[in-house]
Amino acid sequence: MKAIVRRGRSLVSLAGKKLPMNQRAFNRHDLLPLTKPLHYIFKHVGWTWKTETEGVKTFRDFKAIVREIDQLGTAFRYPLNTKGQPSVSHHFVFNVLAFAMKLEAAIRFLAGAVTGLEEEWDQQASAAYERQELSKQKRSV
């Protein structure tokens, strides 16, 4: 997600726009704050969130997975909360295989987005460079 937001921020700036996000989102462990800029980037390049990929068919599906990652990640990274109490209940049950299947779909989807954004960046940056060179030529004539 961070790779998409970083590349997307550069892509959006080529269009003279600013990506709406809190810059501290890159320094945090939780991923939910990255969903808003991610959604903005997808809209900016004209991509939709309607996919055939099970588990991430809509942006709402994707956001639910991210929320679950954030909740589970905190529980497993920090078994005790700030008050010294367990982060999860004594009878906590977690189906690793079911979660892995959801996560795999999201990762495949995001990996495709990274590749697509790289291609989009190459095209947009080349077009911007050509416009800049044409402008220089016109001024020198």
N, C-alpha and C positions, 0 to 999 in steps of 0.2 A: 504494500500500500504506500509505503514511504517513497519507493522508487517511482511509482506512478505520480504521486503528488509532486515530487521534485521535478520530474520531466514535464509534467503538466503545467507547473508554474512557469517554466521557461517558455513553453508553447503559448500559454495565455499571454505572457509578456510580449511575445512577438506581435500579437494583435493589439498591443498598446493597452491591455487590460491588467488588472491586478486580481490575483486569486484570493477569494475571501477565506481567510483562515488565520488562526492564532499561530504565530511562528513558534511558540513553545511546544506545539504539538509534536515536533520532531524530537524533542528531548524527553518525551513522556513514554511510559510503557503501554498505556491504554491506546487502543486503536480507534475507538469510536469518534474522537474529534477529527479523524482523517476522512470520515465518510462524507462530510459536507463538501470539502474541496474536491474529493474524488468524484462526487456526483456532478459538481460544477464542470470539471474537466471533461467528463463524458458528454455533457450537454454541449460544451464548447466545440468539441470535434464532431458533433452530430451523431454520437453513438446513443443507442437506447439501452435500457436495462431489461428489455424483454428478450430473454434467451431461452433456449431449449435445454440448458444445463440444469439438471435436477438439483435442487437445493439453492440455486441462485437465479431462479427464473425472473425475479423482480428485484428492484433495489431494496424493497422491504425485506425480502428473503435474505439478501446479502447483509443488510444491517443487523438482522437478528443473529446471524452467525457471528458477526463482529462483536456484538454485545455479549454473546455467550463466551467467546474467546476471552474477552476482557474479564468477565466474571470468573471464569475458571482459572485464567492465568494468575489473577491476584490470589485466589485461594491456594493454588499450588506453589506459587513463589513465596507467599507469606502465610505459612500455616497458622500463625497467631496474629490477631489484629493488634492495634496499638494499645489495647487494654490487657493484652496477654491472654485473651480468650481464643479458642480455636476458630479459624476462619470458616470451617464447614461443620455441620452437625456431626455428632458421634456416629450416626447411622447413614452417613453420606454414601450414595451409590452413584457410580459414574460408568457409563458404557463407552469405553474407549473406542471400540470398533465403529459404533454408530456415529460418534463425534468425528472420527477420522474420515469417514465417508463424506460427511458434510464439508469438512475442512478441505478435503481433496478437490471437491467440485469448485469451491471458492478459489483455491490456489491455482487450478488450471485456468479459471476465468481471468484471474488477475495476471497470470503469466502471459496470456494472450493479449491483455490490455497493455502490458509493458512493451511487448513487441510492436503492437499497433501504434503506440505513442512514439516509439523510436522512429518508425517509418514516417509518421505524420510530422515529427520534428524535422527530419531530414528534408522532406518536401517543403515545409513552410520556411525553414531557414534558407534553403536554396532560392526559393522565390523572393524572400526578403533581400537576399544578397543581390540577386539580379535586378530588383527594383532600385536598390541603392546604386549599383553600377550604371544603370540607365540614367538615373538622376545626375550622377557625376558627369556623364558624357554630354547630357543636354546643357549643363551649366558651362562646360568648357567650350561649347560650340558657339 
